Amino acid sequence: MKKNIYKYLIYTILIVFLVMMARGILQEQDTSSSDEGMNAVRAQVLEITFDNTDKKPDKEGVNEYRYQEFRVRIKEGKHKGEIYWMRNTIETADVYNIHLDEGERILVSVSEDESGKISNLHIYDKQRENHLYLIIGIFFAIILIIGGYQGAKSIVTLVFTGIMIVGVLLPLILKGYNPVLVAVFVSTVVVCVTLIIIGGFSKKTVAAILGTLGGVLIAGIIALAIGYSSQITGLANENTQSLVYLLKYPDMDFRGILFAGIIIGALGAVMDVSMSISSAMHEMMDIKPDITRKQLTKSGMNVGKDIMGSMSNTLILAYTGGAIELMLLFMASKMTWREIINLDMVAAEIIRAVSGSIGLACTIPLTALICAAMKSSKS
């Protein structure tokens, strides 16, 4: 009982430490954004003094403007407590409009004059962070309640992975380092730390680590080969175009960023498959110590085959879910299959999904062979 209490205490400390690190990274990013003139602060709508947004257009299909005029109080920063008048302009033909209610919490972009006083305010968006923190808290609570000690370890690895992506992967890519090499480095660290925390340092964990890294590298190599031969640019995505034109990063290796995303995207599923096979094979060795390497490899392959179908579907469905709006646009536009499949953005997504699935499939024999090779007794 005392041992379990100490374990929970250790992982609670680790979780708090990792969360504090993540918070520090985010605050550092907020500070750097503010230094560059981007300053969104929390505010609250006190009173709406004018609102004609419920007025119907005089003519169907004609773009008209509606307005909300209101007072807001700044809730943070050096202007905390100050009250300002604002106007919210809404276009009847625009599907992305922000309608406000009294008492609602929002984010506003602040512009200051030379004296440090606010010269202009713009609505940035509605404040949603508290709701997101709530659902993350519910998720962590459910993981701890259902998983107990293992759940605590899962949370630690999850927070660590987030820190590696936000605090290492993205900053290094922005500084101009090779995205593929950075993705391989981050993947290696994440795989080693995650699997060692979850499974402990053992032959089972080592086999899972090697199988995972092998599968991810295969996925990355195939994506690189097909991507370069098909002349994928990596510039078809709107977010990538924003990096080029808005944030002035024209010299970045956008094709490399695409391949780095493929490596990171395949990592989770491949790691899951590798650890499942390694665990199952070591359970077999514990139950039947005299099992031969040939029998062990065959059993591991059988376990992997059962996993492969559902996990491949998981990858394909995940990528499809992220592109469902795009597919609806293609269907509504009545584009032919040839027109669709030759688009840069579509080809990139197909390469992303299929190469990840290939890496996942290759992980199965890799992990099975590594586990069998590490078996201490002779076949």
N, C-alpha and C positions, 0 to 999 in steps of 0.2 A: 504493500500500500504506500509506504514512504517513498519507494523507488518511483512509483507512478507520479506521486506529487512532485518529486524533484524533476522528473521529466517534463511535466506540464509547466513547472516554473521556468525551466531552462528555455523551453520553446516560447513561452510567453515573453520572456526577456528578448529572445531573438526576433520575435514578431514586432515588438515595440521598437527595437533598434532598427530593423529594416524599414518600418513605416516612417520613422524619424528621418532616415536617410532619403527615402522617397520624397518626403515632404520638403527636405532641404533642397533636393534637386529641382522640384517644382517651383519653390520660392526663388531659387536662383534664376530659373528661366523667366519667372514673372518680373524679377528685377532687371534682367537684361532687356526684356521687352520694353519695360518702362523707360530705360535709358535710351532706347531707340525711338521714343516718341509714341509707342503704342501703350496706352494706359486705359484699361477698362476697369472701372470700379463698381462696387455694389451700390445700389440706390433703391429707394422705395417710392412707389407712387402714392402721394398723399391725397390728392384730390383731382378729379377730372372735371374741368370747368366747361369744356365744349366737346361734343362728340356727335358727328353726323355719319358715322360709319354704317349705321343701319339703313341709311337712305338707299333705295334701289336706283340703279342707273336709269337715266331718261331714255336711252336707246340701247337695245341689246347689242353686245359686241363692241361697244364704244368704250374706250378707256377713260374713266373719270377719276377724279381725286376726292378722297374723303379725309377728314382731319380729326385728330384728338388733341386737345390742349390740356395740359395738366401741370401740377407742381410735383417735384421730386425732392427728396432729401438724400444727400450723399451719406452713405453708411460707413465709409472707411477712408483712410488716407488723410492727407493734410487738410482736405476740405470737408472732413467729416462734420455732419450736423448742418451744413449749409443747404439752403433751399433755393431751387431755381425753377423757372418756368420753361416748359418744353413743348414742342409740337411734334406729333407723330403723323406723318403723311402716308396714306394708304391708297394704292392704286387698285381700282376695281378689277382690272385685267391681270393683276399680278397674283399668282397662287401663293407666293411666299410673303405674306404680310404679318405684321405683329400687332395684334389687338390687345390693349391693356385694360386692366380693371383696377379700381381703387384698392390700395393696400398691397398690390402685387410687387414682388421684388424683381428687379431687373439689373442688367449691367449696362452702364453708359460709358461711352468713349469721351474722355476729357481732353480738351485743348486749352493750353494756358498761354497768356500773353507774356511779355518780357518781365512784367512785375510779379508773375507767379499766380495771377488771378485767372479764374476760368473765363475763357473768351467764347467757348463754344461747347455744346453738349450734343451728342448723338446717341440714339439707342443702339446698343451693340447686340443685345439679345435678351431673352428672358433668363432669369437665374434658375438653373436646374441642378446645380452641384449638390445641394442638400438631398435631393431625391436620389441622385446617383450614389452618394455616400450611404444612404439608407439601404439601397438594394445590395451594395457591396457588404455592408454590415450584416444583413440578413443571410447573404451567401456564406460569409465566414462563420456565422453562428450555426447554420445548418451543417456545414462541414465539420465543425467541432462536436456538435451533438451526435451526429451519425458516425463520424469517423474516429472520435476520441483522440487518442495519441497519434494515430496515423493521419487524422484530419489536421492536427496541429502541424505536423511535418509538411503536409500538402500546402498549407497556408504559407509556411516559411518559404518553400520552394517557389510558390507562385509570386510572392512579393519579391524574392530575389530575382526571378526572371524579369519581372517588370522593371526593376532597377537596372538590370543589365541592358535592357533594350533602351530605356529612356536616358540612362546615365552614361552608357558606353557606346552602344551601337549607333544611335542617331547623332550624338555629338561628333564621333569620329568620322562619320560619313560627311557631315557638314564641313568638317575641317579639311576634307579632300582626300582622306585615306581611301584605298581601294575597297569598295563596298563588299565585294565577294570575300576578300580576305578577312575583313572585319566580321562579316556574318559567320564565316567558318570559325573564327576565334571565339566569338560570343556563343555560338552553338556548342562548341567544345566545352567551354566553361559551364554553361547552363546544364548540359547533359551530365557532366561529371558531378557537379554539386547536387543537382536534383536527385539523381539515382543513388548517390552515396547517402544522402540524408534519408531517402525513402527506404532503401534496401540495406543500408550499412555497407561497410567496405568488405566485400567478399567476392568469391569467384562468380557468383550469380550476378552481382552488380558489374564486375569487370566485363563479363560477357555481354551484358545488356548495353554497356557504354560503347564497346567496340562495334557491336551490331548496329546500334543507332548511328554512330558516326559514319560507318560504312554505307548505310542506306541513304543518309543525308548527302554524303559526298557523291554517290551515284546519281541522285536526283539533281544535284547542282551541275555535275559534269554533262549530263544529258541535256539539261536546260541550256547550258552554255553552248553546246555543240549545235543544237537545233536552232537556238535563238540567233546565233551568229550566221548560220547558213541561210536562214530565212530572212535575215536582215531586219530583225525586230529592233526598233529604235528605242523603246522604253519611254517615248514622249507622247503616247496616245492618251494617257490618263490626264484628266483635268487637273488633278493635284500636282502632277509633274509639271504641267504647263504653267501653273501658278508659281512654282519654284523658279522657272526660267524668267518669266515676264514680271512678276510682282516682287519677288524676293531677291532678284538679281543674282541667281546662281547658274549662269549659262555654261560654266565650265565643268559642271559635275558630270560624273559618269552615270548617266540615267539608265543605260542598258545594264550596267553593273548593279544599280539599285534594284532594277527589276529582278535580276538573278538572286540578289541578296534576299529579297522578299520571298522568292521561291524556296530558298534554303530554310529561312526562318519559319515559313508557313508549313513546310513538311515536317519540321522538327517534332512537334507535339505528337502527331499520329505515329510517326516512326518510333519515337521513344516508348510510347505506350505498347506497341506491338512487340518490340524487342524485350522489354521488361516482362511482359506476359509470357513470352516463350521461354525466357531464361528461368523465370520462377517455376513454370510448369515442369521444365526439364530437371531442375534441382529437386523438386518434390518427388519426381520419379526416382531419382538417385537415392533419396532418403528412404523411400518405401522399398525399393528393390536395388540394394547396393551392388549386386552382381550383374546388373543389366549391362549389355555390351554397348560399345560406342555406336555400332550400326543400328541396334534397336533404339538407342537413345535419340540418334539423329532422326530416325523415321518417326518416332513419337513427337519430337519437336516440330517436324515438318507438318505432321497431321494437325497439331494444335495451331500452327501458323496458317494453314490453309483455311481452317474454320474462321480465324480472325480476319483473313485477308479480304474476303468479300464484303463484310460489313464496314471495315475500315476504309477500303477504297471508295465505297459509296459515301462514307462520311466526308472524305476529302472533296469528292466531286460535288456533293450536295452543298458543302460549305462554300465553295467557289461559285456555284450556281446561285445560291441565296444572295451572295454579294453582288451578283450581276443581273438580278431578276428584272430590275427597272430597264436596264439596257436591252435585254431580250424582248421585253414588252414593246419597247420603242421600235426594234427591228420588225417585229411582227405587225405592229400597227402601220409601219411604213411599207409593208408588203415587199421587203427586200428578198431577193433570191438567196439560196444557200451559198452559192458561189460568191456573191457580193459580200455576204456576212463573214464567211470564213477567211477571206483574204484581207479583211481589215486588220490594221496593226493591233488595235486594242483587243480584238477577238482572238487573233492568233496568239498574243501574249498570254491571255487567260487560259487558252487551251493548253499551251506549253506548261503553264504554271500547274494546272490540275493534273495533267497526264504525267509529267515528270515526277511530281510528288507521289503519285500512285505507283510509278515504277520503282522509285526509291523504297517505298513501303514494301512492295512485293519482294525486292531483293534483300531486304532486311531479314526476312524469314529464313532463307537458307544460310545467310551469313551468321545469324545468331545461333541457329541449330548446330552448324559446324563448329563454331567457336566453343559452345558449351560442351559438345562432345569431345573436342580436342583437349579441353581443360579437365576432363574427367581423370581422376587420379589412378583408378584401376585400369588394367589393360583389358582390351576387348578379346 
